[in-house]
Amino acid sequence: MKNLTLSYPPMPAGADKNVVKPSKAFKKHVYFAVGAIILFVLCYMLLFLGSLGIAIAFGYIGVAIIMLHPAFITLAAGIALILSGLMLVYFVIKFIFKRTHIDNSDMIEITSDQHPALFEFIYKITAEAQALKPKRIYLSADVNAGVFYSSSFWSMFLPVKKNLKIGLGLINSINLSEFKAVMAHEFGHFSQRSMKVGSYVYNFNKVIYDMLYDTEDYSNLVNSFARIHGVFSLVAAINVKLIQGMQFILRKIYIVVNKAHLALSREMEFQADAVAAYVSGSNHIITSLKRVDIGQACYDNLINYSRTNLKQNKRADNLYPQHLEMIGHFAGYHKINTDAASLPIIENGWNLPETSEIVIKNQWSSHPTNEEREAHANRINLITPPVTEPAWALFENPLKVQLQLTNHLYEIVNTDKNAETVTLESFKQDFYGKINENSFDPLYNNYFDDRLITPFNIEEAITAEDNDRGQTTFEELLNTENSSLPARARRMQADIDIFGQLNTADHIKTFDFRGTKYHPDDIYPLQASLTEECKIVQKRIEDLDKQLFLFFYKHSAGTERELLTMQYNSLFKYQQEAITDYDMYNNIMRAMAPVYNKMTPDQINDTLAEVYKQERHIKNRIKEILTDEITRAYFNEEEVKTLEGYLAAKHIYYLKPGYDNKALQNFNEAMDIYVSGIAKRNFEIKKNLLNFQLQLIN
């Protein structure tokens, strides 16, 4: 067994046990939840007694009909009424027999014999959090962790052993201190007795949901009942009307119980964070949240990358070194330092440059935002020194586990056993090769990424240039602050758009902006202020674009200057054309989109009339593109052939009784080639210009 004496992260020194006591907000929502439970129980008892009364009445009437005039039709009517009454009672109590089973096909169970250090680590956390040990521990491939169990209505009253799931993507993204914080948060959900109320609200919420929406089996039962005989069909219709009446009442209750459930769930997250802070330190909650976000983004990218490889019958030999490589690249791209384990070092107050500064409390969300959780953890302010050793240290043989989960993931998607394996070196060569091919030189500090260079009059800029400005260096022009301006502008514009949406939202009571709470009346002045601030940033970007041109212009002479100005003019020309191209593409794709929904023939014809109208313009534009030698060079022969075939064809996309799928396929292929070629052309022209500029100073 590994010795955890040196590596086990300590609890905060002198932490006050009051930290884990339920907060006022938590208690308030507990009371609200208890009220919702009482409301549900009262209404449910009324519905149950009502359905039982109707069932008894149906049974009495059914027997009376049979006894009054024995015949086939009266026998059928009597039996139908009796069965209908029983079915009504079953509808009200069917949730009792329902059990929620967890699909663990994507998980692998592990034991304490296989990984003793991991189990010892987790058992120590449960002791500190005063929570029960998990019954079983499973590993999954993703960036996640959670406590789960098979539940039923009776699990509210009977003790249920919880299982723990640990994602290896999570292990790959955090250190030991952060892993302790994540685990303590999960166990914190079950360490407080008052949190039992959350279980009741959750289960009652499921009961109502089951009676409102999970009714497929019952509907099939009623339909089978109705098909027996015409009399049964008539009684089934009465049964359906009675159930619809019950559901009308339940919908009203569902709103109250669901709100109570969601509000309490959010407070339970804060309460679990309080337990985690007490056990592991609030600083590790914050860094784990941000590292997990980074790990999740990189894992999603890796899965997408792997899906593309699968189409070529390739699979990773081990996903987790590749995942860690992506994390390292992410850190490098965003100028984040990394530790000895190649994990990003999260500085105090760090956020991604384009993270929104608006925080809206969503009453329909079951979890608080990471910003809210970070603010809550900061208020607790229990700091412990980090144990920076990777969480992999807890596994007896990390490589074996990584290979096991990698193979298991590929087995789930039925990967060809003879698929070519992609090693880490092959992955790095391909991954960074594609990045180099599709990105600009790192010396530009991401300043030119995902945006157009602001057009300006080159001759006027040269004429108006002050010669004293020549002392500015390239490093000064693209320092950290200046190179982050475009990302700041994008974030501001996104927040301006959010303010625009909030202006029409009537359910927002308060929101936070830059750490200060505001009311809906503040939206318009904040939006106006942010718009002015964004204009200032945009003006700085415009000036900086011009200064960068002049900097390189001064470092050139003769033919180089001519080439520089020619490339800028060419880029400005094609940038402007691309704006029109993208607009045309978006308009025609938006016009074609309804085709993939169900429509009447008249609606289809109206939709396609707009498509044909826009298609005339876009076909003329594609002809212009193919006659432009510079643009045509960015399409290969096969792509040109597809575009020419599209131009030559006169497609009728719909002719009763159906669509021409081949024509639609030709349309989509042509549009994809058209917009991809435009994007490739503009990217390459811009990249060539930026590379040429660096040659001037190198």
VMD Tcl script that draws the C-alpha trace (Angstrom):
set ca {
  {0.00 0.00 0.00}
  {1.27 3.48 -0.80}
  {2.09 5.71 2.14}
  {-0.24 8.71 2.14}
  {1.36 10.37 5.17}
  {3.29 12.89 3.09}
  {0.92 13.35 0.16}
  {-2.47 13.45 1.87}
  {-3.67 17.09 1.72}
  {-4.30 18.50 5.19}
  {-7.49 20.03 6.54}
  {-7.35 23.82 7.06}
  {-5.67 24.57 10.37}
  {-8.04 25.83 13.06}
  {-11.12 25.67 10.82}
  {-14.33 26.57 12.62}
  {-16.86 23.68 12.55}
  {-19.60 26.30 12.15}
  {-18.56 26.54 8.51}
  {-20.49 23.35 7.74}
  {-23.61 24.40 9.62}
  {-26.56 25.08 7.30}
  {-26.70 28.72 6.23}
  {-29.75 30.97 6.60}
  {-30.39 30.72 2.87}
  {-30.20 26.92 3.06}
  {-32.61 26.81 6.00}
  {-34.99 29.17 4.20}
  {-35.11 26.87 1.18}
  {-35.46 23.82 3.43}
  {-38.60 25.40 4.93}
  {-39.86 26.24 1.47}
  {-39.18 22.64 0.41}
  {-40.98 21.26 3.48}
  {-43.96 23.45 2.58}
  {-43.88 22.07 -0.96}
  {-43.75 18.52 0.41}
  {-46.77 19.15 2.64}
  {-48.66 20.69 -0.29}
  {-47.85 17.69 -2.45}
  {-48.82 15.14 0.21}
  {-52.18 16.85 0.82}
  {-52.99 17.12 -2.87}
  {-51.78 13.60 -3.55}
  {-53.95 12.17 -0.75}
  {-56.95 13.98 -2.21}
  {-56.18 12.59 -5.66}
  {-55.64 9.10 -4.28}
  {-58.85 9.15 -2.22}
  {-60.71 10.63 -5.20}
  {-59.42 7.92 -7.56}
  {-60.21 5.26 -4.96}
  {-63.73 6.67 -4.55}
  {-64.26 6.70 -8.33}
  {-62.93 3.13 -8.56}
  {-65.38 1.96 -5.85}
  {-68.23 3.81 -7.60}
  {-67.27 2.28 -10.96}
  {-67.10 -1.15 -9.34}
  {-70.53 -0.71 -7.70}
  {-72.09 0.55 -10.95}
  {-70.41 -2.23 -12.94}
  {-71.72 -4.97 -10.65}
  {-75.18 -3.35 -10.61}
  {-75.30 -3.26 -14.44}
  {-74.33 -6.93 -14.68}
  {-76.85 -8.01 -12.03}
  {-79.65 -5.81 -13.35}
  {-79.82 -7.29 -16.82}
  {-77.40 -10.16 -17.47}
  {-76.32 -10.06 -21.12}
  {-73.09 -9.83 -23.11}
  {-73.28 -6.06 -23.53}
  {-74.02 -5.43 -19.82}
  {-71.31 -7.91 -18.82}
  {-68.83 -6.07 -21.05}
  {-69.90 -2.66 -19.69}
  {-69.68 -3.84 -16.09}
  {-66.24 -5.40 -16.49}
  {-65.02 -2.30 -18.39}
  {-66.10 -0.01 -15.55}
  {-64.53 -2.21 -12.88}
  {-61.22 -2.47 -14.76}
  {-61.25 1.24 -15.56}
  {-61.58 2.04 -11.85}
  {-58.70 -0.28 -11.00}
  {-56.59 1.30 -13.78}
  {-57.31 4.74 -12.36}
  {-56.01 3.70 -8.95}
  {-52.99 2.07 -10.60}
  {-52.22 5.35 -12.40}
  {-52.02 7.17 -9.07}
  {-49.83 4.56 -7.35}
  {-47.76 3.19 -10.25}
  {-44.70 5.25 -9.24}
  {-44.38 3.03 -6.13}
  {-43.37 0.11 -8.33}
  {-40.94 2.09 -10.46}
  {-37.23 1.79 -9.87}
  {-34.57 3.96 -11.45}
  {-31.65 1.88 -12.65}
  {-28.31 3.47 -13.42}
  {-26.73 2.52 -16.72}
  {-23.15 1.75 -15.76}
  {-22.09 0.21 -19.07}
  {-19.60 3.05 -19.56}
  {-17.98 2.36 -16.17}
  {-15.57 -0.20 -14.74}
  {-15.70 -1.21 -11.09}
  {-12.47 -1.21 -9.10}
  {-11.62 -2.69 -5.70}
  {-9.44 -1.78 -2.73}
  {-7.11 -4.68 -3.61}
  {-6.44 -3.12 -7.01}
  {-5.98 0.48 -5.79}
  {-5.46 0.51 -2.02}
  {-4.10 4.08 -1.88}
  {-7.15 5.46 -3.69}
  {-9.57 3.70 -1.35}
  {-7.63 4.78 1.74}
  {-7.64 8.36 0.44}
  {-11.40 8.33 -0.14}
  {-12.13 6.69 3.23}
  {-10.13 9.41 4.98}
  {-12.21 12.06 3.21}
  {-15.49 10.39 4.23}
  {-14.28 10.32 7.84}
  {-13.39 14.03 7.76}
  {-16.68 14.90 6.06}
  {-18.59 12.62 8.47}
  {-20.19 10.82 5.54}
  {-20.74 7.12 4.85}
  {-18.23 5.25 2.74}
  {-19.32 4.49 -0.82}
  {-20.61 0.98 -1.42}
  {-18.73 0.60 -4.71}
  {-16.29 2.74 -6.70}
  {-16.38 2.90 -10.48}
  {-14.11 4.50 -13.07}
  {-15.37 6.20 -16.23}
  {-13.51 7.82 -19.11}
  {-14.85 11.38 -18.81}
  {-14.14 14.54 -16.81}
  {-16.64 13.93 -14.05}
  {-17.27 12.62 -10.56}
  {-20.47 11.84 -8.72}
  {-22.30 9.77 -6.17}
  {-25.13 7.65 -7.59}
  {-27.48 4.85 -6.60}
  {-30.49 2.96 -7.91}
  {-33.50 4.68 -6.38}
  {-37.19 4.08 -5.97}
  {-40.00 5.61 -3.94}
  {-38.98 3.40 -1.01}
  {-35.41 4.74 -0.99}
  {-36.77 7.78 0.88}
  {-37.53 5.55 3.86}
  {-34.95 2.78 3.57}
  {-31.17 3.21 3.81}
  {-29.54 3.13 0.37}
  {-25.83 2.56 -0.19}
  {-24.28 5.12 -2.52}
  {-21.74 4.36 -5.24}
  {-18.94 6.67 -6.35}
  {-17.98 7.37 -9.95}
  {-14.58 8.89 -10.80}
  {-13.77 10.02 -14.33}
  {-10.19 9.54 -15.49}
  {-10.49 12.78 -17.46}
  {-11.01 14.45 -14.08}
  {-7.94 12.68 -12.62}
  {-5.98 13.91 -15.63}
  {-6.97 17.53 -14.96}
  {-6.32 18.13 -11.23}
  {-3.85 17.57 -8.40}
  {-4.31 15.73 -5.11}
  {-5.60 18.76 -3.18}
  {-8.19 19.50 -5.85}
  {-9.20 15.84 -6.06}
  {-9.78 15.90 -2.31}
  {-11.94 19.03 -2.72}
  {-14.01 17.40 -5.48}
  {-14.53 14.21 -3.48}
  {-15.35 16.15 -0.30}
  {-17.97 18.10 -2.24}
  {-19.63 14.88 -3.39}
  {-19.65 13.38 0.11}
  {-20.77 16.72 1.52}
  {-24.15 16.11 -0.09}
  {-24.76 13.25 2.34}
  {-22.98 14.43 5.49}
  {-25.71 16.81 6.68}
  {-28.99 15.43 8.08}
  {-30.93 18.46 6.89}
  {-29.98 17.52 3.33}
  {-32.35 14.56 3.63}
  {-35.12 17.04 2.83}
  {-33.58 17.43 -0.61}
  {-34.01 13.70 -1.18}
  {-37.72 13.93 -0.33}
  {-38.30 16.91 -2.60}
  {-36.36 15.20 -5.40}
  {-38.40 12.01 -5.12}
  {-41.76 13.79 -4.86}
  {-40.73 15.82 -7.88}
  {-40.08 12.54 -9.72}
  {-43.51 11.23 -8.65}
  {-45.29 14.21 -10.21}
  {-43.10 14.04 -13.30}
  {-43.93 10.36 -13.65}
  {-47.67 11.06 -13.48}
  {-47.41 13.97 -15.92}
  {-44.96 12.87 -18.55}
  {-43.78 9.29 -18.09}
  {-47.11 7.80 -19.13}
  {-46.21 5.82 -22.24}
  {-46.74 2.42 -20.59}
  {-50.05 3.54 -19.13}
  {-51.17 4.95 -22.50}
  {-50.37 1.63 -24.15}
  {-52.39 -0.13 -21.45}
  {-55.41 2.16 -22.04}
  {-55.13 1.74 -25.83}
  {-55.06 -2.05 -25.48}
  {-58.04 -1.82 -23.14}
  {-59.96 0.35 -25.63}
  {-59.39 -2.09 -28.52}
  {-61.20 -4.94 -26.73}
  {-64.71 -3.69 -27.55}
  {-66.62 -0.52 -28.34}
  {-67.92 -0.36 -24.75}
  {-64.35 -0.61 -23.46}
  {-63.35 2.21 -25.82}
  {-66.10 4.45 -24.39}
  {-65.05 3.71 -20.80}
  {-61.37 4.27 -21.75}
  {-62.30 7.75 -23.02}
  {-63.86 8.52 -19.61}
  {-60.70 7.20 -17.93}
  {-58.51 9.49 -20.07}
  {-60.68 12.54 -19.22}
  {-60.38 11.80 -15.49}
  {-56.59 11.47 -15.76}
  {-56.36 14.72 -17.72}
  {-58.20 16.41 -14.85}
  {-55.69 14.97 -12.36}
  {-52.79 16.12 -14.52}
  {-54.21 19.66 -14.69}
  {-53.99 19.83 -10.87}
  {-50.58 18.16 -10.81}
  {-49.12 20.70 -13.27}
  {-49.91 23.49 -10.83}
  {-48.28 21.57 -7.98}
  {-45.32 20.59 -10.16}
  {-44.34 24.24 -10.63}
  {-44.20 24.76 -6.86}
  {-42.41 21.47 -6.04}
  {-39.99 21.82 -8.96}
  {-39.03 25.36 -7.96}
  {-38.50 24.16 -4.39}
  {-36.40 21.27 -5.65}
  {-34.22 23.45 -7.90}
  {-33.76 26.22 -5.32}
  {-32.83 23.71 -2.62}
  {-30.49 21.91 -5.05}
  {-28.58 25.15 -5.62}
  {-28.25 25.72 -1.88}
  {-27.19 22.10 -1.41}
  {-24.32 22.76 -3.82}
  {-23.17 25.68 -1.67}
  {-23.57 23.53 1.45}
  {-21.52 20.73 -0.11}
  {-18.87 23.31 -1.02}
  {-18.83 24.43 2.63}
  {-18.10 20.83 3.65}
  {-15.40 20.63 0.97}
  {-13.86 23.91 2.16}
  {-13.83 22.67 5.76}
  {-12.21 19.40 4.72}
  {-9.82 20.53 1.98}
  {-9.64 24.34 1.82}
  {-11.76 26.77 -0.17}
  {-8.84 27.72 -2.44}
  {-8.81 24.20 -3.90}
  {-12.53 24.37 -4.67}
  {-11.86 27.43 -6.84}
  {-8.86 26.05 -8.69}
  {-10.57 22.68 -9.22}
  {-13.60 24.39 -10.80}
  {-11.40 26.16 -13.33}
  {-9.10 23.24 -14.00}
  {-12.10 20.96 -14.51}
  {-13.57 23.47 -16.99}
  {-10.30 23.45 -18.91}
  {-10.10 19.65 -18.71}
  {-13.70 19.32 -19.96}
  {-13.12 21.66 -22.92}
  {-9.99 19.74 -23.91}
  {-11.70 16.36 -23.43}
  {-14.56 17.46 -25.71}
  {-12.03 18.52 -28.35}
  {-10.21 15.20 -28.00}
  {-13.43 13.22 -28.43}
  {-14.26 15.23 -31.57}
  {-10.72 14.66 -32.86}
  {-11.04 10.92 -32.11}
  {-14.38 10.72 -33.93}
  {-12.72 12.15 -37.02}
  {-9.95 9.56 -36.73}
  {-12.49 6.76 -36.36}
  {-13.86 7.62 -39.80}
  {-10.36 6.80 -41.08}
  {-10.29 3.60 -38.98}
  {-7.81 5.06 -36.50}
  {-8.00 4.99 -32.71}
  {-5.88 6.30 -29.85}
  {-3.64 3.81 -28.06}
  {-4.13 5.86 -24.86}
  {-6.46 8.87 -24.64}
  {-5.07 10.42 -21.48}
  {-1.56 11.52 -22.54}
  {-3.28 13.07 -25.58}
  {-5.78 14.78 -23.30}
  {-2.95 16.15 -21.14}
  {-1.19 17.38 -24.27}
  {-4.32 19.31 -25.23}
  {-4.48 20.79 -21.72}
  {-0.87 21.93 -22.12}
  {-1.65 23.50 -25.47}
  {-4.70 25.24 -24.00}
  {-2.52 26.71 -21.26}
  {0.09 27.86 -23.75}
  {-2.48 29.46 -26.03}
  {-4.03 31.41 -23.13}
  {-0.64 32.34 -21.66}
  {-1.15 30.30 -18.47}
  {1.92 28.91 -16.71}
  {1.98 25.18 -15.96}
  {3.32 23.18 -13.04}
  {5.64 20.17 -13.01}
  {2.69 17.92 -13.91}
  {1.90 20.09 -16.98}
  {-1.33 21.31 -15.38}
  {-2.29 25.01 -15.73}
  {-1.48 27.14 -12.68}
  {-4.66 29.01 -11.73}
  {-3.74 32.42 -10.38}
  {-6.07 34.18 -7.96}
  {-8.88 35.91 -9.86}
  {-7.99 34.30 -13.20}
  {-10.79 33.78 -15.72}
  {-10.78 33.07 -19.42}
  {-10.57 36.34 -21.37}
  {-14.00 35.93 -22.95}
  {-15.89 34.85 -19.81}
  {-19.08 36.88 -19.42}
  {-19.10 39.42 -16.61}
  {-22.87 39.05 -16.22}
  {-24.13 36.49 -13.71}
  {-27.86 35.76 -13.75}
  {-29.48 33.66 -11.04}
  {-31.61 31.18 -12.93}
  {-34.56 29.89 -10.90}
  {-34.82 26.90 -13.23}
  {-31.20 25.83 -12.76}
  {-30.31 23.05 -10.32}
  {-26.72 24.27 -9.93}
  {-25.24 27.68 -9.17}
  {-22.77 29.10 -11.68}
  {-19.07 28.59 -11.13}
  {-18.79 32.34 -10.47}
  {-21.34 32.04 -7.65}
  {-19.55 29.00 -6.22}
  {-16.21 30.82 -6.39}
  {-17.64 33.86 -4.58}
  {-19.12 31.56 -1.91}
  {-15.79 29.75 -1.45}
  {-13.95 33.07 -1.17}
  {-16.30 34.15 1.61}
  {-15.45 30.98 3.56}
  {-11.75 31.74 2.97}
  {-10.11 28.62 4.39}
  {-6.71 28.34 2.75}
  {-4.48 25.27 2.74}
  {-1.17 24.77 0.91}
  {-1.57 22.70 -2.25}
  {-0.25 19.21 -2.72}
  {0.66 19.57 -6.38}
  {1.29 15.89 -6.96}
  {-1.05 14.67 -9.75}
  {-4.12 12.71 -8.65}
  {-2.70 9.78 -10.66}
  {-0.44 9.13 -7.65}
  {-3.38 7.37 -5.99}
  {-3.54 4.64 -8.63}
  {-1.44 1.51 -8.34}
  {-0.71 1.39 -12.08}
  {-1.95 4.55 -13.87}
  {-0.92 3.37 -17.34}
  {-2.83 0.11 -16.99}
  {-5.99 1.96 -15.87}
  {-5.67 4.47 -18.72}
  {-5.37 1.70 -21.31}
  {-8.27 -0.20 -19.73}
  {-10.65 2.78 -19.92}
  {-9.44 3.77 -23.38}
  {-10.12 0.28 -24.71}
  {-13.47 0.16 -22.91}
  {-14.55 3.44 -24.53}
  {-13.67 2.19 -28.00}
  {-15.49 -1.10 -27.31}
  {-18.66 0.84 -26.51}
  {-18.62 2.43 -29.98}
  {-17.76 -0.94 -31.63}
  {-14.39 0.12 -33.00}
  {-12.74 -2.17 -35.51}
  {-10.23 -4.35 -33.63}
  {-7.81 -3.95 -36.54}
  {-8.00 -0.14 -36.48}
  {-4.68 1.68 -36.74}
  {-3.52 2.94 -33.33}
  {-2.44 6.56 -32.90}
  {0.48 6.91 -30.50}
  {1.21 10.07 -28.51}
  {4.00 11.03 -30.91}
  {1.73 10.51 -33.93}
  {-0.99 12.50 -32.20}
  {1.36 15.40 -31.42}
  {2.67 15.49 -34.96}
  {-0.83 15.55 -36.42}
  {-2.39 17.80 -33.76}
  {0.30 20.48 -33.83}
  {0.64 20.15 -37.59}
  {-3.04 21.05 -37.99}
  {-2.67 23.87 -35.46}
  {0.31 25.32 -37.33}
  {-1.57 24.97 -40.58}
  {-4.68 26.69 -39.21}
  {-3.24 29.34 -36.89}
  {-1.02 32.40 -37.03}
  {2.51 32.76 -35.74}
  {2.61 32.69 -31.89}
  {4.61 35.93 -31.92}
  {1.33 37.75 -32.59}
  {0.00 36.62 -29.18}
  {-3.40 35.59 -30.65}
  {-4.10 39.25 -31.49}
  {-5.26 38.51 -35.04}
  {-7.26 35.34 -34.23}
  {-10.94 35.10 -35.18}
  {-11.35 38.63 -36.53}
  {-10.85 40.92 -39.50}
  {-7.98 43.41 -39.66}
  {-9.57 46.84 -39.50}
  {-9.49 48.40 -43.00}
  {-7.88 51.83 -43.34}
  {-6.57 54.11 -46.10}
  {-2.94 53.07 -46.43}
  {-1.71 56.21 -48.23}
  {-3.34 58.50 -45.66}
  {-1.86 56.45 -42.80}
  {1.63 56.73 -44.26}
  {1.27 60.48 -44.90}
  {-0.08 61.23 -41.41}
  {2.51 59.09 -39.59}
  {4.62 60.89 -36.99}
  {8.28 59.94 -37.40}
  {8.87 59.98 -33.62}
  {6.64 56.94 -33.24}
  {9.33 54.81 -34.82}
  {10.88 54.12 -31.40}
  {8.04 51.70 -30.53}
  {9.09 48.03 -30.56}
  {7.08 45.06 -31.77}
  {6.95 43.67 -28.22}
  {5.53 46.96 -26.92}
  {2.87 47.07 -29.61}
  {1.70 43.52 -28.87}
  {2.20 43.42 -25.12}
  {-0.18 41.36 -22.96}
  {-2.71 44.19 -22.59}
  {-2.81 45.14 -26.27}
  {-2.94 41.56 -27.57}
  {-5.95 40.85 -25.32}
  {-7.98 43.78 -26.75}
  {-9.87 41.73 -29.40}
  {-10.89 39.11 -26.81}
  {-12.06 41.93 -24.51}
  {-14.09 43.45 -27.32}
  {-15.74 40.09 -28.11}
  {-16.61 39.57 -24.45}
  {-18.07 43.08 -24.18}
  {-20.13 42.64 -27.33}
  {-21.45 39.32 -26.04}
  {-22.45 41.00 -22.76}
  {-24.09 43.87 -24.68}
  {-26.15 41.26 -26.53}
  {-27.06 39.60 -23.21}
  {-28.23 42.96 -21.85}
  {-30.37 43.30 -24.97}
  {-32.01 39.95 -24.21}
  {-32.49 40.85 -20.54}
  {-34.35 44.00 -21.60}
  {-37.18 41.79 -22.88}
  {-37.05 39.23 -20.04}
  {-39.71 39.73 -17.38}
  {-38.57 36.97 -14.99}
  {-35.21 38.53 -14.01}
  {-35.32 40.02 -10.51}
  {-31.61 40.72 -10.00}
  {-28.31 40.03 -11.71}
  {-24.62 40.59 -11.00}
  {-22.30 42.57 -13.26}
  {-18.61 42.81 -12.43}
  {-19.30 41.65 -8.89}
  {-22.07 44.16 -8.12}
  {-25.77 43.28 -7.81}
  {-28.21 45.19 -10.05}
  {-31.95 45.30 -10.77}
  {-33.72 45.23 -14.17}
  {-34.04 49.04 -14.10}
  {-30.24 49.21 -14.35}
  {-30.02 47.18 -17.58}
  {-30.37 50.03 -20.08}
  {-27.78 52.40 -18.48}
  {-25.35 49.49 -18.01}
  {-25.80 48.45 -21.63}
  {-25.24 52.04 -22.81}
  {-22.14 52.37 -20.62}
  {-20.73 49.04 -21.81}
  {-21.42 50.00 -25.43}
  {-19.35 53.17 -25.02}
  {-16.61 51.18 -23.31}
  {-16.64 48.68 -26.16}
  {-16.34 51.49 -28.72}
  {-13.22 52.75 -26.93}
  {-11.69 49.26 -27.07}
  {-12.63 48.92 -30.75}
  {-10.98 52.29 -31.43}
  {-7.82 51.08 -29.70}
  {-7.87 47.98 -31.92}
  {-8.31 50.12 -35.04}
  {-5.39 52.34 -34.01}
  {-3.24 49.35 -33.12}
  {-3.93 47.66 -36.48}
  {-2.75 50.83 -38.19}
  {0.29 51.18 -35.90}
  {1.32 47.60 -36.64}
  {1.17 48.25 -40.37}
  {3.26 51.41 -39.97}
  {5.76 49.57 -37.76}
  {6.39 46.98 -40.47}
  {6.27 49.62 -43.17}
  {9.17 51.41 -41.47}
  {11.12 48.16 -41.34}
  {10.79 47.69 -45.09}
  {12.08 49.46 -48.15}
  {11.64 49.46 -51.92}
  {10.04 46.29 -53.25}
  {9.24 45.08 -49.73}
  {7.13 48.17 -49.11}
  {5.29 47.67 -52.36}
  {4.59 44.02 -51.49}
  {3.43 44.99 -47.99}
  {0.94 47.62 -49.20}
  {-0.22 45.34 -52.02}
  {-0.94 42.49 -49.58}
  {-2.83 44.81 -47.22}
  {-4.97 46.18 -50.07}
  {-5.64 42.64 -51.30}
  {-6.65 41.50 -47.81}
  {-8.99 44.48 -47.33}
  {-10.62 43.74 -50.69}
  {-11.23 40.06 -49.97}
  {-12.30 40.71 -46.38}
  {-15.08 42.96 -47.66}
  {-16.10 40.42 -50.28}
  {-16.18 37.68 -47.64}
  {-18.66 39.65 -45.54}
  {-21.04 39.63 -48.51}
  {-20.31 35.95 -49.18}
  {-21.07 34.93 -45.61}
  {-24.28 36.95 -45.61}
  {-25.43 35.28 -48.84}
  {-24.54 31.84 -47.49}
  {-26.32 32.41 -44.18}
  {-29.42 33.80 -45.89}
  {-29.86 30.87 -48.28}
  {-29.15 28.25 -45.59}
  {-31.67 29.96 -43.31}
  {-34.20 29.91 -46.15}
  {-33.56 26.20 -46.81}
  {-33.65 25.16 -43.13}
  {-37.47 24.66 -42.89}
  {-37.20 21.97 -45.57}
  {-35.90 19.60 -42.87}
  {-39.03 20.07 -40.78}
  {-42.48 18.71 -41.42}
  {-44.49 21.03 -43.70}
  {-47.55 20.99 -45.92}
  {-47.01 21.04 -49.73}
  {-48.04 24.71 -49.84}
  {-45.55 25.60 -47.10}
  {-42.83 23.66 -48.92}
  {-43.50 25.55 -52.16}
  {-43.46 28.90 -50.35}
  {-40.18 28.00 -48.65}
  {-38.52 26.88 -51.86}
  {-39.73 29.98 -53.72}
  {-37.52 32.03 -51.36}
  {-34.65 29.54 -51.85}
  {-34.89 29.82 -55.66}
  {-34.95 33.61 -55.38}
  {-31.73 33.69 -53.34}
  {-30.17 30.90 -55.36}
  {-30.06 33.11 -58.47}
  {-27.85 35.61 -56.63}
  {-25.58 33.01 -55.03}
  {-25.05 31.18 -58.34}
  {-23.95 34.44 -59.95}
  {-21.58 34.97 -57.04}
  {-20.08 31.46 -57.39}
  {-19.51 32.15 -61.12}
  {-17.58 35.31 -60.18}
  {-15.50 33.36 -57.67}
  {-14.56 30.68 -60.18}
  {-13.44 33.31 -62.69}
  {-11.23 35.02 -60.09}
  {-7.82 33.34 -60.40}
  {-6.77 34.06 -56.82}
  {-9.96 32.66 -55.27}
  {-10.23 29.69 -57.64}
  {-6.81 28.51 -56.48}
  {-8.29 27.70 -53.07}
  {-10.63 25.05 -54.54}
  {-9.26 21.70 -55.72}
  {-10.33 20.12 -59.01}
  {-13.02 17.95 -57.45}
  {-14.51 20.95 -55.62}
  {-14.52 23.04 -58.80}
  {-16.25 20.17 -60.62}
  {-18.94 20.02 -57.89}
  {-19.51 23.78 -58.05}
  {-19.70 23.75 -61.84}
  {-22.15 20.84 -61.71}
  {-24.30 22.80 -59.26}
  {-24.22 25.89 -61.51}
  {-25.20 23.87 -64.57}
  {-28.10 22.07 -62.88}
  {-31.60 23.50 -62.60}
  {-32.72 21.70 -59.49}
  {-36.36 21.22 -58.59}
  {-35.95 20.35 -54.94}
  {-39.55 19.28 -54.44}
  {-41.96 17.65 -56.80}
  {-44.97 15.88 -55.39}
  {-45.01 13.49 -53.65}
  {-41.50 14.12 -52.26}
  {-38.13 15.87 -52.25}
  {-35.32 15.26 -54.70}
  {-32.72 14.11 -52.18}
  {-29.96 13.99 -54.75}
  {-30.58 17.63 -55.65}
  {-30.60 18.63 -51.98}
  {-27.32 16.77 -51.47}
  {-25.77 18.60 -54.43}
  {-26.98 21.92 -52.99}
  {-25.49 21.23 -49.54}
  {-22.18 20.03 -50.97}
  {-21.90 23.12 -53.15}
  {-22.71 25.48 -50.26}
  {-20.16 23.78 -48.00}
  {-17.46 24.03 -50.67}
  {-18.36 27.65 -51.40}
  {-18.18 28.91 -47.82}
  {-15.16 26.74 -46.90}
  {-13.21 28.02 -49.91}
  {-13.94 31.64 -48.98}
  {-12.81 31.02 -45.40}
  {-9.66 29.24 -46.56}
  {-8.81 32.02 -49.02}
  {-9.12 34.78 -46.44}
  {-7.21 32.83 -43.82}
  {-4.32 32.05 -46.19}
  {-4.10 35.63 -47.51}
  {-4.03 36.93 -43.94}
  {-1.50 34.32 -42.81}
  {0.79 35.07 -45.76}
  {0.64 38.76 -44.91}
  {1.42 38.19 -41.22}
  {4.30 35.83 -42.04}
  {5.69 38.33 -44.55}
  {5.63 41.05 -41.88}
  {7.69 38.91 -39.50}
  {10.26 38.33 -42.26}
  {10.76 42.08 -42.42}
  {11.95 42.24 -38.79}
  {13.73 38.88 -38.68}
}
mol new
graphics top color blue
foreach p $ca { graphics top sphere $p radius 0.5 }
foreach p [lrange $ca 0 end-1] q [lrange $ca 1 end] { graphics top cylinder $p $q radius 0.2 }
display resetview
